[in-house]
Amino acid sequence: MKFYLYTYGKKKGASVGRDCNLHSYRFCDDRTCSQFCRTKDSRTSRPGTFETVYRNDETILTMGAAGNQRIIEIGIKEGVLKVDGETDKIVFELESQSVYSEPGRAISDGNIIVLTEQRSGFNLVTLTRNYSSNYDLKFDGNDIVKVISSASTSYRLTILNEGVGTDSRIVLNMSVV
């Protein structure tokens, strides 16, 4: 499968094997990396707005034993970040003029699912990370959906590993401090 950067509806090919601007090592080519690595949109280049989802994922996957806690500074200049304790997903949504994947078709960028949906006058870009197979996400101790909106200042997201729950999944309790 080939990935392309679509800008205002015009398809532009990507160079193969160039250093990736999103990931910290060289692996990008048209078969393995999405167009986030090749975009010129300053909102999505590292360290950009989308980096929040990738950094959260890395932090969650390296939480360690029960009782461990991490605090992440989250800067959201545009879009919204949703911590969905009901479905155990973290979702980031951004309205943009650019198209970051083939509209209407979900693509995988590692553990993150990227979907671009065309709307009238803009595109809705959604990045989703599903943790339901291994983790039980909670926000302030509850299975709720918490929406973290864009702001001029950074948020501090606390993630606490509360150990294995009754359903054999690791319970991660998040809060904004």
GIWO-V988331 format. One record per residue. N is the residue number from 1. RES is the residue in one small letter. BURIAL is 1 if it has 16 or more other ideal C-beta (glycine too) atoms within 10 Angstrom, else 0. Layout:
BEGIN
N&RES&BURIAL, N&RES&BURIAL
END
This chain:
BEGIN
1&m&0, 2&k&0, 3&f&1, 4&y&1, 5&l&1, 6&y&1, 7&t&1, 8&y&0, 9&g&0, 10&k&0, 11&k&0, 12&k&0, 13&g&0, 14&a&1, 15&s&0, 16&v&0, 17&g&0, 18&r&0, 19&d&0, 20&c&1, 21&n&0, 22&l&1, 23&h&1, 24&s&0, 25&y&0, 26&r&0, 27&f&0, 28&c&1, 29&d&1, 30&d&1, 31&r&0, 32&t&0, 33&c&1, 34&s&1, 35&q&1, 36&f&1, 37&c&1, 38&r&1, 39&t&1, 40&k&0, 41&d&1, 42&s&0, 43&r&0, 44&t&1, 45&s&1, 46&r&0, 47&p&0, 48&g&1, 49&t&1, 50&f&1, 51&e&1, 52&t&1, 53&v&1, 54&y&1, 55&r&1, 56&n&1, 57&d&1, 58&e&0, 59&t&0, 60&i&1, 61&l&0, 62&t&0, 63&m&1, 64&g&0, 65&a&0, 66&a&0, 67&g&0, 68&n&0, 69&q&0, 70&r&1, 71&i&0, 72&i&1, 73&e&0, 74&i&1, 75&g&0, 76&i&1, 77&k&0, 78&e&0, 79&g&1, 80&v&0, 81&l&1, 82&k&1, 83&v&1, 84&d&1, 85&g&1, 86&e&0, 87&t&0, 88&d&1, 89&k&1, 90&i&1, 91&v&1, 92&f&1, 93&e&1, 94&l&1, 95&e&0, 96&s&1, 97&q&0, 98&s&1, 99&v&1, 100&y&1, 101&s&1, 102&e&1, 103&p&0, 104&g&0, 105&r&0, 106&a&0, 107&i&1, 108&s&0, 109&d&1, 110&g&0, 111&n&0, 112&i&1, 113&i&1, 114&v&1, 115&l&1, 116&t&1, 117&e&0, 118&q&0, 119&r&0, 120&s&0, 121&g&0, 122&f&0, 123&n&1, 124&l&0, 125&v&1, 126&t&1, 127&l&1, 128&t&1, 129&r&1, 130&n&1, 131&y&1, 132&s&0, 133&s&0, 134&n&0, 135&y&1, 136&d&1, 137&l&1, 138&k&1, 139&f&1, 140&d&0, 141&g&0, 142&n&0, 143&d&0, 144&i&0, 145&v&0, 146&k&1, 147&v&0, 148&i&1, 149&s&0, 150&s&0, 151&a&0, 152&s&0, 153&t&0, 154&s&0, 155&y&1, 156&r&0, 157&l&1, 158&t&0, 159&i&1, 160&l&1, 161&n&1, 162&e&1, 163&g&0, 164&v&0, 165&g&0, 166&t&0, 167&d&0, 168&s&0, 169&r&1, 170&i&1, 171&v&1, 172&l&1, 173&n&1, 174&m&1, 175&s&0, 176&v&0, 177&v&0
END
